Amino acid sequence: MVKVIIHAMKDGPCIVNVDGTKIAALCRCGVSNKKPHCDGSHAKISFKADEAKIES
């Protein structure tokens, strides 16, 4: 069975891991120029969000 973990980083992107391999960093702030991927814009705008983790 495939193990998928989506980790919403505190004040940052959602990191998607499949079977222990980082697949993507997805934007949560809405400002990235590479949507849906994170380009680090969250740091420039002082984006604030809680951390959360989903595993399946």
DRENKE-427554 format. One record per residue (C-alpha): residue in one letter; residue number from 1; z, x, y. Coordinates in Angstrom, 3 decimals. Example, Ala and Ser with C-alpha at 12.3 -4.5 7.8 and 13.67 -1.06 7.14 Angstrom:
2
<residu A&num 1&w 7.800&u 12.300&v -4.500> $
<residu S&num 2&w 7.140&u 13.670&v -1.060> $
// end
This chain:
56
<residu M&num 1&w 0.000&u 0.000&v 0.000> $
<residu V&num 2&w -0.838&u 1.222&v 3.504> $
<residu K&num 3&w 2.167&u 1.872&v 5.785> $
<residu V&num 4&w 1.536&u 0.922&v 9.418> $
<residu I&num 5&w 3.991&u 1.656&v 12.232> $
<residu I&num 6&w 3.475&u 0.553&v 15.822> $
<residu H&num 7&w 5.977&u 2.249&v 18.104> $
<residu A&num 8&w 6.132&u 1.027&v 21.701> $
<residu M&num 9&w 7.472&u 4.084&v 23.489> $
<residu K&num 10&w 10.045&u 3.667&v 26.255> $
<residu D&num 11&w 8.103&u 3.555&v 29.535> $
<residu G&num 12&w 4.899&u 4.537&v 27.702> $
<residu P&num 13&w 2.113&u 3.541&v 25.311> $
<residu C&num 14&w 2.117&u 1.979&v 21.847> $
<residu I&num 15&w 1.663&u 4.699&v 19.235> $
<residu V&num 16&w -0.128&u 3.468&v 16.101> $
<residu N&num 17&w 0.568&u 5.394&v 12.874> $
<residu V&num 18&w -1.123&u 4.675&v 9.537> $
<residu D&num 19&w 0.320&u 6.420&v 6.486> $
<residu G&num 20&w 2.068&u 8.972&v 8.724> $
<residu T&num 21&w -1.049&u 9.837&v 10.755> $
<residu K&num 22&w -1.254&u 9.022&v 14.469> $
<residu I&num 23&w -4.341&u 6.841&v 14.890> $
<residu A&num 24&w -4.110&u 5.824&v 18.555> $
<residu A&num 25&w -2.021&u 5.617&v 21.712> $
<residu L&num 26&w -2.651&u 2.207&v 23.243> $
<residu C&num 27&w -2.092&u 1.391&v 26.925> $
<residu R&num 28&w 0.753&u -0.969&v 27.852> $
<residu C&num 29&w 0.756&u -0.468&v 31.624> $
<residu G&num 30&w -2.723&u -1.923&v 32.247> $
<residu V&num 31&w -3.802&u 0.929&v 34.563> $
<residu S&num 32&w -5.528&u 3.279&v 32.080> $
<residu N&num 33&w -9.151&u 4.164&v 32.785> $
<residu K&num 34&w -9.691&u 4.541&v 29.022> $
<residu K&num 35&w -8.505&u 1.070&v 27.924> $
<residu P&num 36&w -7.434&u 0.201&v 25.342> $
<residu H&num 37&w -6.329&u 3.844&v 24.982> $
<residu C&num 38&w -3.611&u 5.486&v 27.061> $
<residu D&num 39&w -4.669&u 8.141&v 29.593> $
<residu G&num 40&w -1.180&u 8.864&v 30.963> $
<residu S&num 41&w -1.474&u 6.570&v 33.993> $
<residu H&num 42&w 1.902&u 4.984&v 33.156> $
<residu A&num 43&w 3.643&u 8.134&v 34.425> $
<residu K&num 44&w 1.818&u 8.019&v 37.771> $
<residu I&num 45&w 2.839&u 4.411&v 38.466> $
<residu S&num 46&w 6.417&u 4.720&v 37.120> $
<residu F&num 47&w 5.753&u 2.087&v 34.422> $
<residu K&num 48&w 8.966&u 0.740&v 32.901> $
<residu A&num 49&w 9.239&u -0.991&v 29.515> $
<residu D&num 50&w 11.641&u -1.082&v 26.604> $
<residu E&num 51&w 11.136&u 0.739&v 23.307> $
<residu A&num 52&w 10.339&u -1.250&v 20.161> $
<residu K&num 53&w 9.090&u -0.484&v 16.652> $
<residu I&num 54&w 7.236&u -2.604&v 14.110> $
<residu E&num 55&w 6.733&u -1.432&v 10.532> $
<residu S&num 56&w 4.749&u -3.058&v 7.757> $
// end
